[in-house]
Amino acid sequence: MGIGTSISREALVLHRTVAVGCPNQAVREPGRASGGHRSHCRSAASGSNVAGRRGHVQSLFPSRQKNRRGQEWKGVVSESQHEHQPVLVEPVLRLLDPCPGQVILDGTVGLGGHALALLPRVRPGGRYVGLDLDDAMLAEARSRLSATPESGVALFQANYAEFPKWLARVGLPRVDHMLLDLGVNSAQLADEARGFSFDRDGPLDMRFDRGQKQKAMDLVNALPEAELADLFYYNAQEGASRKIAKRICQARHVGRITTTLALARVVETVQASGEMRPGKTHPATRVFQALRIAVNRELDNLRAFLDQVCEHLRPGGKLAVISFHSLEDGIVKDFLRKAKAAGTMEELTRRPVIADPPERAANPRSRGAKLRVGRRLGN
Ligand SMILES: C[S@@+](CC[C@H](N)C(=O)[O-])C[C@H]1O[C@@H](n2cnc3c(N)ncnc32)[C@H](O)[C@@H]1O
């Protein structure tokens, strides 16, 4: 069966590159016990709540929107958080310090929040090249940016890993500033049809690029148990990766897992049976993160982007990357350290810049954000 075979191969490649390429990442011990968790809960509903009629997985109880103290899970997008606010705008402006006439490459233009803040600084005469894999985000960015005076903006539906091709397209092989604001934005999370969120029901999709074939449900339903466990462990350091993978495979006997809530409920049963530590975040948080990273090849794309930065950044030009988890931040940190040792870049942020208390209070998404900035050396 074609799809299962090709996914397995891709997943293997993914795990190998992750394990080799990220020096800060924990390496999974061979034969590691699956989690080694203490039992915190009474054993409950073990396996039973994933049994539904053949063809789809359902639950005997609704997905838990609140934790055991009755509080909303951390990380759940509430109605008030749907409005996307760009993170760390002030430090990005201060550290990049763009000037009139300069060229900026924004590899993750999203809804254009950073673009709207940066554009006025390069005017008059500046250029802004924005890329995003998501056609819906790009349409929104296009409409927002078209409201600003003067042109000089070029937006493409494209992978930032292939940015040189798009710079060449607009005749700008080198730029003054590059920005990546990684991950998913609030609008994508809030749209249940995109399948990014464990707290709203939708197809288990998670693709940034909706033209891409492989969705999260393809991985969840086709990967062998051990590969699923590796995916959860290597992409999100999920401690109960093996227990969760096992439970998913049990659920697959009942039927395909095709929706976000069906997957969230399967993971909840692992915690409910005491095989997973209760935490402040929803038990499916890491599983969803791991799948999103795999579906969109996020770590591979980041590495491919960084490999090409020095060649396309003018001397004195700056690179800013905002990341949201330790794997991404580790890759950026490692790149800047190596570029510094090679004499091609200097680090402008010895420690990552994080959001200040007012921003953290106003914009929950900013709480996990880390900004690193480097400057291109040379003449
Ligand atoms: C956090 S949002 C960016 C928000 C943006 N800075 C703003 O202020 O509105 C990240 C965006 O990156 C896009 N993205 C993720 N991976 C990408 C890739 N490899 N190439 C291009 N865009 C990507 C996502 O579709 C998403 O819109």
The ligand as a MOL file (V3000), in Angstrom:
LIG
                    3D

  0  0  0     0  0            999 V3000
M  V30 BEGIN CTAB
M  V30 COUNTS 27 29 0 0 0
M  V30 BEGIN ATOM
M  V30 1 C 3.6400 32.8140 13.5410 0
M  V30 2 S 3.0700 33.0140 11.9580 0 CHG=1
M  V30 3 C 3.8000 34.5090 11.3920 0
M  V30 4 C 3.0470 35.7140 11.8330 0
M  V30 5 C 3.5440 37.0020 11.2180 0
M  V30 6 N 4.8930 37.3150 11.6270 0
M  V30 7 C 2.6270 38.1380 11.5620 0
M  V30 8 O 3.0600 39.0750 12.2360 0
M  V30 9 O 1.4440 38.0930 11.1820 0 CHG=-1
M  V30 10 C 4.0040 31.8330 11.0980 0
M  V30 11 C 3.6170 31.7170 9.6380 0
M  V30 12 O 4.6390 30.9590 8.9970 0
M  V30 13 C 4.0450 30.2040 7.9720 0
M  V30 14 N 5.0020 29.1370 7.6650 0
M  V30 15 C 5.3060 28.0440 8.4020 0
M  V30 16 N 6.2800 27.3320 7.8030 0
M  V30 17 C 6.6030 27.9970 6.6670 0
M  V30 18 C 7.5560 27.7700 5.6300 0
M  V30 19 N 8.3660 26.7060 5.6460 0
M  V30 20 N 7.6440 28.6720 4.6400 0
M  V30 21 C 6.8330 29.7630 4.6080 0
M  V30 22 N 5.8980 30.0200 5.5570 0
M  V30 23 C 5.7920 29.1500 6.5830 0
M  V30 24 C 2.7260 29.7760 8.5480 0
M  V30 25 O 1.8030 29.4880 7.5470 0
M  V30 26 C 2.3250 31.0140 9.3660 0
M  V30 27 O 1.4740 31.8600 8.6310 0
M  V30 END ATOM
M  V30 BEGIN BOND
M  V30 1 1 1 2
M  V30 2 1 2 3
M  V30 3 1 2 10
M  V30 4 1 3 4
M  V30 5 1 4 5
M  V30 6 1 5 6
M  V30 7 1 5 7
M  V30 8 2 7 8
M  V30 9 1 7 9
M  V30 10 1 10 11
M  V30 11 1 11 12
M  V30 12 1 11 26
M  V30 13 1 12 13
M  V30 14 1 13 14
M  V30 15 1 13 24
M  V30 16 1 14 15
M  V30 17 1 14 23
M  V30 18 2 15 16
M  V30 19 1 16 17
M  V30 20 1 17 18
M  V30 21 2 17 23
M  V30 22 1 18 19
M  V30 23 2 18 20
M  V30 24 1 20 21
M  V30 25 2 21 22
M  V30 26 1 22 23
M  V30 27 1 24 25
M  V30 28 1 24 26
M  V30 29 1 26 27
M  V30 END BOND
M  V30 END CTAB
M  END
